[in-house]
């Protein structure tokens, strides 16, 4: 397929992931061995007390930041889900929501009381994730105090993006009326598939009709939102994935995210819970039964999806997030993604398993990781006065630069060469280990020069392999390089 680059040059786009990976064998990672995360698994590990002390020294006042709350509750557990979550006790939803609203507010208060920079950081985007964050919309008396707490205690920008995520059953009209009244202006809807047999097998409890109804409800708000979709799931075919994309684009969904099934164990990485399909016995049984599509079929699914998206004028930013033109200001990328990924601003994160980072204008970064075990988090919050931190990572030198590049690449926005020169003293096109990595990426057609050569950006082929590129080139090749560390 032929497309036009940002500088107007026509190039051939390889839509088939299999052929693209054949041309880039260094990026081949089997489905069940894939454990890429945009955050770093390297750097000096800090204990909870050390990390708490670093919070106190961090100069975050007046700097842009993203604020995240994690609600780990779900009415059902998807068998592929490896995020931090637990089932709502049957018949006890009100009590569970009350508990978690109180816990999240309490954790936030502890940080506000301890660190005077936190209420003075400039919050440009706010996100309640999960789990199923929009369960809070079932009981306005529990989400209202949380939102009021945020508005009363943080320095929110006038144009703040207020996000909440949920499933189709969480976005009925009355839920959205509550959300809009509270100021939410962007939404994330988890659909994954418009095939009932796919959702039945993965234990998602919504129908195609419910998904379409939720989409229409969200469209009626006039607010931007994304619909999360997956490919490579049992019972999916290239034809069914194409049909899903045609339905979504036909409805005018502003942003469609497409993710390939990756059966990674995030619990081993310290950032999630084990999915049902992560259990080796379950996974091997499903493989023996032939439940997972063959790789060739999985690659064909993405090809069909991307063909439809390109035909309908969608473009990815961030990588994997395909938006209609004019959906967002400033590069057609959500503000949350600009803060977290493009600019790699500080991310203040609360809740079990929540992870964030302290960045600012410094040459080194700190990753923050909360207690992942939900019961231990609850016990800690109820029986201690401290912070529910688990550990942190200090990233400096090439590890810091590689991590920043990975986030910038994920945003699918220009990687400004002057920014890295000014911040790190790193000339990405002349100094090692950067120059050889980017030269190779450019020669392979995975990165292009833009803005008259002052910036670099993923090509559409590079977008297709963004996770593998981030891991291989930025986290490994650059991040673990033993070349002399550049200094400003």
N, C-alpha and C positions, 0 to 999 in steps of 0.2 A: 504494500500500500504506500502511495506517495503522499507526503505531507510537506508543509512549508515551515521552515524554522523561524525563530523570532526575528532573524535578520532578513527574511524573505527568500532564503535559499531553499529550493525543493530538494528533499532527500527521501530515500526509500526507508520506510518504517517496517521493522520486523515485528509483526503482531504475534507470531507463534513463539511462546516462551521456550519450547523445546529447541527450536533452531537457534534462538538467541543464546541459550545456554551452551549449545554445542560450539558456538563461536567463542564463548567465554567460559571454558571448562573450569577455570579457577573459581568460578562463582557457583558451581554445582553443590547444593546442599540437600540431602535427602529429607523427605517430609518429616520423619520421626526423629531426625537428629537436629532439626532446625531449632536454635535457641537464641536467635538474634533479638536484642532489645536496643532501642536507640540510646538508652542510658549505658554507662560504661560498667563493665565487670572488672575493671582494673583500678589502679590507684591505691594509695595507702588507706587501709581500713581503720576507721575511728570507732571507739566505743561510744556508748550512749552519753556518758558524762563528758567525754572529749568533744563530741558533736554539740552538746548543749552549750559548752563554753565557746565554741566557734560561733554559734548563733549570736552570743553576746558581743563578739568582736566584729560582726559583719556590718559594714556601712551601707545599709539598705534604704535609709530614709531618703525620700524624694525620687527614688529610682523606680522605673516601671516594673510591675510584677503581675503574676497570675496567681489567683487564689482558688484552691481546689479542696472540696470536701468529698469524702468517700463514704457512701451508705452501703454497707455490705449485705443488704437484704434482698431476697428474691422470693417470688411466689412459686417458682419452679427453677430447677437447675438444668441448664442445657448441658448435654453430655460432652460437648467440645470445650466448654468454658473453663479456663484456667486462671480466672481473676479471683480476687478475694471476695468471697460471698458465702452466705448460709441461707437456708430456708427459713421463711417466716413461720414461727410455730402456728400450727393449725388453730384457728379461732382466737389467736392472740395478737393480731396485727396491730391493734391500737396500742397495746402495751409495748410492743417491739418498736414501733415508730416513736413513741414517747421517749423510750430509753435512748434510742440512737440520736434523736434530736438533742436531747440533754447532753449526751456524751460529746457530740461534735461541738456544741456550743462551749462546753466546759474545756475541751482541749484548746479551742481557739482562745478562750479567756486566759488560760495559763500562759500562752505565748504573748498575748497582749500585755499581761501584767509583768512579764519578765524582761521583755526586750522592747525598748522604746522606739526602735526603728520600724517595728512591724505595723503599728497604727499609722505610721508616716510614709510607708511605701505607697507608691501610686498604683492602685489596682486598676488595670485596664481590661481585665477579663476575669470572669468568675464562672466556675463550673461545678455542678453537683453530679458526681458519677457513681458508679457502683460495679457490681450489684445492679439493682434496678432503682435508681435514684428517684424516678417519678412516682414510686409508691408513696412518697411523701405528699403527693397531690391528692391522694385518697382522703387525707385528714388535714385540712388546711390549718387546724389548730396546732399542728406539729411543724409544718414547714414555715408558717408565718413567723414564729419566734426566731427561727434560724436565719431567715432573710432579714428580719429587723435587726438582729444582732450584727450581721455583716454591714448593713447600711449605717448603723449607729457607731460602729467601732473602727471602720476602715476608711481610708482615704480613697474613695471611688472616683474614677474619672467621669466626666460628664457624659462621655460616649461609651461607657462600659458595656461590654457584651456579657449578658446574663444567660447562662446555658444550663439546661437540665436534660438528662437522657432517660429513655424508658422504652417500653415495648408497646405494641399497638393497643393493648387493653388499657394502658395508662394515659392515652391521649384521646379520650373522649371529649366531647365539647365542654362538659362541666369542668374537667381537669384543666383544659386550656384556658377557660375563663379565669380560674383561680391563678394559673401561672402568669397570665398577662396582667392581672390585677397586681400581682407581686413584682412585676417588672421584668419577667423573663422575656427575652427578645430573640432567642435562638434555641433550637431544639435538636436533639439527636434521637432518631427512631431506629431501633434494632428490629429488622425484618429477617435478614439473612437469606430467605428464599420465599418466592411466591408459590411454591409447590407444597401442598398440604402434606404429601407423603414424606417430603424431606423434613419438614418441621415436626411431624409426628415421630419420625425416627430419632431426631435429635432431642426430643422431649420438650420442644417449645409448644406452648399451649395457646396458639392463636392461628386463625385460619387466614387464607388469602383474602377473604371478604373483610375480615377485621383489619388487616394491614392496609387495604385500599381505603377503608373508611377513615383510619387514622391519618393517612396521607392527605385525604381531602379535608379533614378537620384542620390539619396543620397548614395546608394551603390557604384556608379561609382566614387564618390569623394575619397573613401578609408578612410573616416573619421568615427569615431564612432558616432552613433546617437541612440535615443530611439524613439519608436512609442508608443504613449499613447493610451490605449484601456480602455473601460469601460464595466461593466456588470451590469445587473439589470435595463436596459433601456427598454422602451416600444418596443414591437415587437421582442425583443431578446428571444432566447430559448437556453437551454443548447447545443443543437446540432449546432445552428448557431454560438455560441461562440467558440465551439470546432473547427468548420470549419475555423473561422477567425484565430485562433491560428495555425492551420495546414498550412494555406496560409503564414502567417508571418514567421513561423520557416522554412518553405520550401524555402522562398526567402532568408533566411540567415540574417534576421534583427538582428543587434548586441544586442540591448536591447529592451525589450518589457515591458512596465509598464501596470499593470492591477489595475483599481480602481473600487470599488463598488459605485454605485450611492448613494450619501448621500444628501438628500434634506435639507441641513443645511442653515440657514440664516446667512451668514458671515457679513452682514451689522450690525446685532445686536451685533456681536462680535467686531465691529470696524475695521475689516480687509478686507472688501469687499463691493460689491453692491448686492442688492437683485436680485435673479434669477426670471425669469417668474414663474417657478414652486414653488418658495417660497411664492408667493401670495396665501393666504389661500383659496380664492375662486377658483382659478385655480387648486390648488392641490386637493381640495375636489372634484372638477368636474372630474379630471382625475382618482381619486380613485373610484368614483361612476361608471365611465365608464369602470373600470377594466383595465386601461392602464398599470399600473405598474405590473410587474410580481409578483407572490406570492413569499414569502420568500423561500419556499422550492425550487422553480425553480431558484431563484437568487443564492442560495447556490450551487445548482447543476451546474450552469454556471461556478462558480469559480472552482469547482472540475474538470470539463472538461478542463478548461484552464490550470490548474496546472498540470494535468496529461500529457497533450501534452508538456508543457514546461520541465517537468522533463524527459520525454521520450527522448526529443531532447537535453538533457544535459545542459539546462539553470539552473541558480541558482540565488536567489534573493540577491542583495546588491546594494542599500539600500532595505529595506523592500518594497515589491510591484514592485521593478525594477528587472526584470529577464534578466540576461545577458549570452551570450555564453562565454565559457571559454576563457580567454586570451584577452578579449575585452579591459580591462583597466589594468594598472600596479598597484601594491600595494594593493592587496585584491580584484581586479576586481570590483572596485567602481569608478565612475567618480570623477575627482578632485573637482568639485563643491560640490558634496555630502560629500567628505572627509572634505572640509573646513567648510561647513555649519553644518553638522550633526556629523560625526565621531569625529572631533577635536573641534567642536563648536568654530571655530575661529570667530573673528569679521566680521560682515557683514555690509558693507556700502551700504545703499539703497536709491535711488533717484526716484522721480516720485510720482504721486498721489496714496495714499494707500500703498506705499512701506513701509515695516517694516524690521528692521534689529536688530542688537544687538552689544554691545560693551563688549568684554569678556576679552581678554588678559590673564594674569596670576593671575588675582585677584580672591578673594573668592566670590565677589558679581558681578552681571551682570546688565547691563542696556538694556532693550528693547526699541527700537525707533519706533515710528509710525508717518508717515506723514499724512497730511490732506487727508481724503478719498474722499470727495466730489470733483469731477473733476472740476466743475465750480468754486468752492471756491479756489481750488488749483491754477487754471489759474489766477483768479482775484488777489490772494495773490502775485503770482510771478510777475504780471504786475504792481502792485500798491504798493509793499513794497520791502524793501531791505533786509529783514530778511530771516530766514529759514522757509520753509513750514511745520514745525513740528506741530503735533496735540497733542500728549502726549507721555509719556514714563512710564516704570515700572522699579522699582529697585527690583532686586531679590537677597536675601541674605539667609544665613542659609540653612534650608532644602528646601526652594523654589528654591534656586540656584542649589543645588545638584540634586533635582528631575528633574529640567528642563534639566540640563546637561545629566543626565541619559536617559531622554526621547529622546534627540537628538542622543545620542550614540546608544541606542536601535534601533532607526529608521534607522541608518546607516547599521545595521546588520553586524557590525564588532565587534571584541572582546572588551568587557568592561574591561579595564585593571585595576585590583584591586589596584596596586601600584600607579597608576595615581590619584585615588580618595583619597588614603591615604595621598599622598604627597601634593595634592592641597587643600584638605578640612579637612584633619585629620579624614577621614571617613573610617572605616573598614567595608566594605559592607557585610561581612559574620559574623561579631561578634557584631557590634554595632546596636542599634535600632535607628530609625525605619527600617533600611535597612535589617538587618539579617532576620527578620521574613518574610518580603516581598519576598526576594530572595529565602529563604527556601521554601516558598509556591510555587513560580514560578518553582523552580527546581522539587519539588514533583509532580506538575501538568504536568510536561513534557513540559513546555513552555520556559525554560531556561536550558542550560547545561554548565558545567564547561569545559573550553578548555585550551590549552597551559599549560598542566601539573598542572591545578588548579590555575593558576595565573590570569585567566580572565574568564568572563562569556559571554555567547552569546545566542541569541534567537535560539531555535530549529525551524524547519520548521512549527510546530504547533504554536509556539510563533510568528513567522513571520506572519502567517495568521491572528492573533489577535493583531498585533502590536499596532494599534491605540487605541484599548480598553485597552490594558495593559499599554500603556503610560499614558492614562487618569486616570485609576483606581489605579494603583500601584505607578506611579512616581509623577504625578501632585497632586493626592488626598492623597493617603496613606502616601507617603513620604513627599511631598511638604507641606502638611497642618498639619503635625505631630507637637504635642506640646512637644515632647521629648526634653531634653536639647540639644542645638546646639553644635556640636563638633567643636573644634578649633585645628588648627595645633600646 
